[in-house]
Amino acid sequence: ELKQFVDRANIYIVPVDAVPYWDKTSKVQSITDFNEIKISGGGGTVLQEFFRDFRQKLRRYGHFSSVIAITDGYIDEIPVEYNPGCSVGWIVIGNNGFRPPFGKAVTLL
């Protein structure tokens, strides 16, 4: 789904499970870059730290106008005050009743 945005936006992918792997952030500049992304971690997704810290940890990449989180919906509770103040989209794999704390969710079955 993200491939449609290559050439239209700057895309950075940060793997997250129990912690965000800031040092594994990948910049996507072409469709083939998706093949080079290394998956880190192995479960227990905690996005609270990501939303709390992403502007500081990723500031070298510039301003962010949107964030897309891809998840199975089994994540920690994210305080509404961690709303980043930009467009947030949630791509939820599976139908488990996930309700985002902010932004809009799309469910893929």
N, C-alpha and C positions, 0 to 999 in steps of 0.2 A: 504493500500500500504506500509506503514512503517513497518508492521509486518515482512516483509522479511529481515529487517536489524537487528532485535533483535538477539543477539549472535554474530553479525558481527561488531557492532559499538556501541559506547556509544550514547544513544539517550536522549536528554533533550527536553521537550516540554514547550514552554513559550506561554501562552495565550496572545493575543494582540487584543485590539479594539481601543478605543481612546487613550490608553496608554498601554505599555507592563506591564503585571502583573508579575514582576520579582519574587515576593514573592510566586507566585503560580507555579513556575517552577517545573516540575515533571521529575524524572529520570525513564526511562523505562528499566527494566532489564529482563522482561518476557512479553509474549504476554498478560497475564492477567492484567498487569499494565495499559494497555490502558483503561480497564474498570473502573479504579480508578481515571482517570483524570477528574477534575472538570472544566467545562467550566466557564470562568469568562468574565464579560462584556456583551455587547449586541449590538455591531455594531459600525460603524464609524471607520473602521480600519485605523490606523496611524502607518505605519511601519518605517517611517523615524527615530523616536526615537529608535526603536529596532536596526536598522542597525548602527546607530551612537554609541550606548552605549553597545551593547551586550558583547563585549570582556571584558570590565571593569566590568559590572554587573554579568557576569557569569565566571569570572576568576578562582573562586574556583573549577570549574569543569575541568580546564586544557585547552589545546589547541583545537581549532575547525578547522577541515579540510574541513567541508562543513556545509551549512545551507540550510534547505528546508523550504520554506514559502508556506503554504496552504492558498489560498485566493479565493474569488469570483472575484477578479480583480478590485473591486471598492475600491481603496486605495489612499492615499495621494501621491503626487509626491515625489520621493526619489532622492535626488541629487546623481549624478554619483560618486561624491567623497566619498560617504558612502559605496562604494563597499568594502566589507570586505577583499578582497584579497584572498579569498578561493572560492571553488566551491559553487555556489548558484543555487539551483533548485527551480523553482516555479511550484506548482501544482495549476492550475487554474480551479475552478469548474464553468462550464458554458462557453459559447463562447461570450465574450463581446468585443473582440479586444484588450485585455490587452497586453501591450508590456513591458517586464521587463526592468528596467534601467540598469541591469547587470545580468549575468547568463543566464540560459536557462529555457524556460517555456514549460510545457506540459499541454494541455487542456483536462479535463475530462468532457464529456457531460452528 
